[in-house]
Amino acid sequence: MKIQTEFTDDHQAKLTVEFEPEVLEQYKRRAARKLAKETRIPGFRPGKAPYNMVVNYVGEDTILNEAIDLMVDKFYPEVIKEAGIEPSGPGSLDDVTNIEDSPVFFFTVPLEPTVELGGLDDLKEPYVPPIISEEEVQSTLFAVRRNASTIIPLDTPAKEGDLVFFTLSAVNAQAQEGEEVELIQSTPQQVFIPTEKEQNETEWPFKGFARQLIGVSAGDELEIEHQFSDDTPDGDLVGKRVIFKVKVQSVKGLELPEVDEDFLQKMGDFNSREEIEEYIRNSMQTSAKAEYDENYYNGLIDRIREKSSIKYPPQVLSEEVENVLDDLEHELSHQQMNLDLYLKLRKLDKEDFIKKEVRPSAVERLERSLIKQAIEKKYDIQISKEELERQISNVLTELIRSGELEEVQRSLGERKFTQAVSILATKQALEEAIRLQLRRLAAPESLQAEDREEQSSQSEVSAEEIQTEQEKEPAAEEETEPESKA
């Protein structure tokens, strides 16, 4: 067996393997015996027909193809080992030539991805997670109260914080001949008028629409003109100048509940305003830090990506594309939607969608993952038993909090559930360890500051414990004093 190896630009190996003539003949005999056992040949028991009879019955090509399959099963692992390559997945047999003499097999083998890390020495970025302000806490508490408010009719013009009920239609202000004029048929709508700070980028039909209803009253009719950009998500409105026609039906206000005992009990069995404010503060802080961390560490990873050499075969990227699609379909299923409906609503062709959106996302995900694996290997990152147990506890706590624990246990079964929890906990622990290493590189002073804060906090606790013990001692002496006098 002679092997020639050629490496391609797309990180694959092209293997040319030449066999001795007798090897193919030997495997043709084996193939014939195998086929004889699987095929009922008249006049012979299974597996007992002679070679020539099998050839006549099933055909030379069938035996040859079976022999090639048997040779691949036998020799492919040996070829990979002798060639000294690390495949990332199964290879493919592209061609077989020179059958009549010394047969030559041509394989293509996807190689294991490789990463040469770069940019680590100048990876500097301050780590400054946001601190939730008192104003943000009060704003969120106000929003909670507003969600629990009572809707009341108003005779006054609409203002910030009011609800406006109306019918809405829209026409294309620049419709050409033969182009549809009506874009939106008259439909009932309602909007909440937000403050300027509360405006949402995803507001429909466009950001700022609701605030243009400030001052309207029941019975009013108005037209609102807007020019949509070419990247507007709503395909029907892309690049169009649109006139929206609004007929106001009513204006209603929101009567907010007081933060009293009844409200606190409904919101989660809180005992005081301070308790619910602290809960809001902690929740917002956790969420804000998680978002900051995601952006911070992805930013560091992307900077490393730009200066690193990352190689992987197309098969690995294709697999990641499928993973991205699977994740999207899973998310859509929670909205009672499938991918076909999603693409139809967005007026997208599947191939274009994969090319323009899914594939770039897959490249980003794959390369970030490969960078993390390279960092794990370079710094020999290990997960301690204590850290794994902590993450397992976190996973179980989150399942309990979400109310999905029993359902997941029932659907997976105890053994698979335990394995799934362990895998997820290991993944989370590893992610934290990699992030910690990135901070050591990018912002070591932030870790030192956290260590000082933790030591200071422990010192304060110790001081409080000592003071508490000292306060107990005189009381103990006073209790024993009457007995000594007696």
TAZIHU-V315310 format. One record per residue. BURIAL is b if it has 9 or more other ideal C-beta (glycine too) atoms within 8 Angstrom, else e. Layout:
burial=BURIAL
burial=BURIAL
//
This chain:
burial=b
burial=e
burial=b
burial=e
burial=b
burial=e
burial=e
burial=e
burial=e
burial=e
burial=b
burial=b
burial=b
burial=b
burial=b
burial=b
burial=b
burial=b
burial=b
burial=e
burial=b
burial=e
burial=b
burial=b
burial=e
burial=e
burial=b
burial=b
burial=b
burial=b
burial=b
burial=b
burial=b
burial=b
burial=b
burial=b
burial=e
burial=e
burial=b
burial=e
burial=b
burial=e
burial=e
burial=b
burial=e
burial=e
burial=e
burial=e
burial=b
burial=e
burial=e
burial=e
burial=b
burial=b
burial=b
burial=e
burial=b
burial=e
burial=e
burial=e
burial=e
burial=b
burial=b
burial=b
burial=e
burial=b
burial=b
burial=b
burial=b
burial=b
burial=b
burial=b
burial=e
burial=e
burial=b
burial=b
burial=e
burial=b
burial=b
burial=b
burial=e
burial=e
burial=b
burial=e
burial=b
burial=e
burial=b
burial=b
burial=e
burial=e
burial=b
burial=e
burial=b
burial=e
burial=e
burial=b
burial=e
burial=e
burial=e
burial=e
burial=e
burial=e
burial=b
burial=b
burial=b
burial=b
burial=b
burial=b
burial=b
burial=b
burial=b
burial=e
burial=b
burial=b
burial=b
burial=e
burial=b
burial=e
burial=b
burial=e
burial=e
burial=e
burial=b
burial=e
burial=b
burial=e
burial=b
burial=e
burial=b
burial=e
burial=e
burial=b
burial=e
burial=e
burial=e
burial=b
burial=b
burial=b
burial=e
burial=b
burial=b
burial=b
burial=e
burial=b
burial=b
burial=b
burial=e
burial=b
burial=b
burial=e
burial=e
burial=e
burial=e
burial=b
burial=e
burial=e
burial=e
burial=b
burial=b
burial=e
burial=b
burial=b
burial=b
burial=b
burial=b
burial=b
burial=b
burial=b
burial=b
burial=b
burial=b
burial=b
burial=b
burial=e
burial=e
burial=e
burial=e
burial=e
burial=e
burial=e
burial=e
burial=b
burial=b
burial=b
burial=e
burial=e
burial=e
burial=e
burial=e
burial=e
burial=b
burial=e
burial=b
burial=b
burial=e
burial=e
burial=e
burial=e
burial=b
burial=e
burial=e
burial=e
burial=b
burial=e
burial=b
burial=e
burial=e
burial=e
burial=b
burial=b
burial=b
burial=e
burial=b
burial=b
burial=e
burial=b
burial=b
burial=e
burial=e
burial=b
burial=e
burial=e
burial=e
burial=b
burial=b
burial=b
burial=e
burial=b
burial=e
burial=e
burial=e
burial=b
burial=e
burial=b
burial=e
burial=e
burial=b
burial=b
burial=e
burial=b
burial=b
burial=b
burial=b
burial=b
burial=b
burial=b
burial=b
burial=b
burial=e
burial=e
burial=b
burial=b
burial=b
burial=b
burial=e
burial=b
burial=b
burial=e
burial=b
burial=e
burial=e
burial=e
burial=b
burial=b
burial=e
burial=e
burial=b
burial=e
burial=e
burial=b
burial=e
burial=e
burial=e
burial=e
burial=b
burial=b
burial=b
burial=e
burial=b
burial=b
burial=b
burial=e
burial=e
burial=b
burial=b
burial=e
burial=e
burial=b
burial=b
burial=e
burial=e
burial=b
burial=b
burial=e
burial=e
burial=b
burial=b
burial=b
burial=b
burial=b
burial=b
burial=b
burial=b
burial=b
burial=b
burial=e
burial=e
burial=b
burial=e
burial=b
burial=e
burial=b
burial=b
burial=e
burial=b
burial=b
burial=b
burial=e
burial=b
burial=b
burial=b
burial=e
burial=b
burial=b
burial=b
burial=e
burial=e
burial=b
burial=b
burial=e
burial=e
burial=b
burial=b
burial=e
burial=e
burial=e
burial=e
burial=e
burial=b
burial=e
burial=b
burial=b
burial=b
burial=e
burial=e
burial=b
burial=e
burial=e
burial=e
burial=e
burial=e
burial=e
burial=b
burial=b
burial=e
burial=e
burial=e
burial=b
burial=b
burial=e
burial=b
burial=b
burial=b
burial=e
burial=b
burial=b
burial=b
burial=b
burial=e
burial=b
burial=b
burial=b
burial=b
burial=b
burial=b
burial=b
burial=e
burial=e
burial=e
burial=e
burial=b
burial=e
burial=b
burial=e
burial=e
burial=e
burial=b
burial=b
burial=e
burial=b
burial=b
burial=b
burial=e
burial=b
burial=b
burial=b
burial=e
burial=e
burial=b
burial=e
burial=e
burial=e
burial=e
burial=e
burial=b
burial=e
burial=e
burial=b
burial=b
burial=e
burial=e
burial=b
burial=e
burial=e
burial=e
burial=e
burial=b
burial=e
burial=e
burial=b
burial=b
burial=b
burial=e
burial=b
burial=b
burial=b
burial=e
burial=b
burial=b
burial=b
burial=b
burial=b
burial=b
burial=b
burial=b
burial=b
burial=b
burial=b
burial=b
burial=e
burial=b
burial=b
burial=b
burial=b
burial=e
burial=b
burial=b
burial=e
burial=e
burial=e
burial=e
burial=e
burial=e
burial=e
burial=e
burial=e
burial=e
burial=e
burial=e
burial=e
burial=e
burial=e
burial=e
burial=e
burial=e
burial=e
burial=e
burial=e
burial=e
burial=e
burial=e
burial=e
burial=e
burial=e
burial=e
burial=e
burial=e
burial=e
burial=e
burial=e
burial=e
burial=e
burial=e
burial=e
burial=e
burial=e
//
